[in-house]
Amino acid sequence: MASDWEILQKKLKDRFDSEVDYDSILFLIGLQELGKPYRKYKKDEKLEIMHIAICTLLEPFGFYEFVGKDEDGWPHWNLKENLPFLDAKQQNKLIIDSIIDYFKREEFI
């Protein structure tokens, strides 16, 4: 039986007609949360969009609190609690589990 992560990856591959890696998924979530039409973004904007995804994914765990959008419509969060030290494997698991939860809330998987 396929895991939720494998199901999500397959659905995204079918949707975009190509493999979608970890960073691309974060970028997609960030774009979704930004709520602006897709356009070409500069490298620093892409990193900001991925940061939007991370804040969105970790907010349900109590690490971030959404404070609103700025005058340009970009969302902002306050750090409520420092993340505990996690090794790379633990960080990866936390983010993957958060991504799965996000797509379940969106009823994608």
N, C-alpha and C positions, 0 to 999 in steps of 0.2 A: 504494500500500500504506500502511495506517495505521501510525503510529508506536506504540511501546509506550505512550506518554503518552496518545495518542488512544484506544487500546484500553482503557486503565485508566479514563479518563474516561467512556467509553461503558458499561463494565461497572458502574461506580458509579452512573451515571445510571439504568441499568436496575434496579439493586438498590434504589435509594432513590426511584425514580420522580420524580427532579428533578435538575437540574444540581448538581454538587458542585464548589465552587470550591477553590482552593489551601488556604485556611485551614481549610475544612471537612475536607479530606483529612488535614491535620495533626491536627485535633481527633479524627478517627476513629482515627488511628494511636495517638494518646495514650491514648484511651479503651481501645483494644485492649490496650495495654501496661499500663495501670493495672489492668485486670482486674476492675473493679468494675461492678456493674449500672448502667445509665444512670439518671440522675436529673437534676434541675435543678442546675446548678452556678452559683456566683457568678462574676462577671467575673474576679476574681483566680484562682479555681480553674481557669477555662477557660484562662487564660494558662499556668498551671502544667501543665495537661494538654497544651497545645501544646509546652511546653518538654520534657515527657517524650518527645514525638514527635521533636523535634529531636535530643535526646541519643541516642535509639534509632537514628535515621537516620545520625548521624555517628559512632556508636561503631565500626562496621566500618572506618572510615577512620583510626581510632586517635586521634581527638580527645577522646573521652570513654571512661571506664572505669566500668562498672556496679559499685556498691559494696554494693547491697542495698536492702531496703525498710525503711521506718521502722515504728514501732509501729502506725500507721494503714494500713499497706499501700502507701504511696506509694513508688515507686522513686526512687533517688538515684544520681547519677554524680559522679565527679571529673573535672575538666578535666585531660587528660593533656598536651595540646599546644594552644597558641593557634591559632586559625584564621588562615590567612594573609589579608591584605587582599584582598578580592574586590569588584569593582564589582557593582552591582545585577544586571546580566545574568549574571555569573559565579555569584553567590549563587543566583539563580533556577535556573540549570542544575544546580548541585551538589545543591540540594534536590530538584528534579524527578528527577534521576538516582537519588538516594537513595530517593525514594518508589517509583520503578519497581523498584529492587532489592528493597526491602522487600516489595512485593506479589508479586514473583517468588518470593522465599523462602517466602512464605505460600501459594504456588501459586494465587494469584488470577488472575494473568495469565501 
